[in-house]
Amino acid sequence: TDFAFRSFAIPAGTPMANELRRTISSAADVEVVGRQLPVDQAQVVLDLLAELREKVVVGLNASGQVREFQLRSIVRFRLRTPQGRELIPETELVQQRDISFNESAVLAKEAEETLLYRDMQTDLVQQLMRRLAAVKSV
């Protein structure tokens, strides 16, 4: 990945931020700051405004029992300079997956749900990487 910037600040602490840090560090010649250096020393700052996971019932059987869920993973972010100039305005990325449900396989469905959320997070990080690579000047 080729970025228009060489130093990058990402907030720490969330699973999305941690995966994004790892992906950027391994995929590009960009220094990720924030832990060792002050954020104002980075060329750009990524603000992760929201990270949400939703689980919505989308299917019931004749007796009213849940048969299908839709899992959603949502991230809102913006990219700016330390001085406050927006390079990418507030943007929302959404991933969703459908999952069937069976009362007799609850543990297996929980494991499948965890894997689907992890897969959606990886997809969101890749989408975010493409958006960051599209920035042409700082």
Secondary structure, 3 states (H helix, E strand, C coil): CCCCCCEEECCCCCHHHHHHHHHHHHHCCCEEECCCCCHHHCCEEEEEEEEEEEEEEEEECCCCCEEEEEEEEEEEEEEECCCCCEEEEEEEEEEEEEEECCHHHHHHHHHHHHHHHHHHHHHHHHHHHHHHHCCCCC
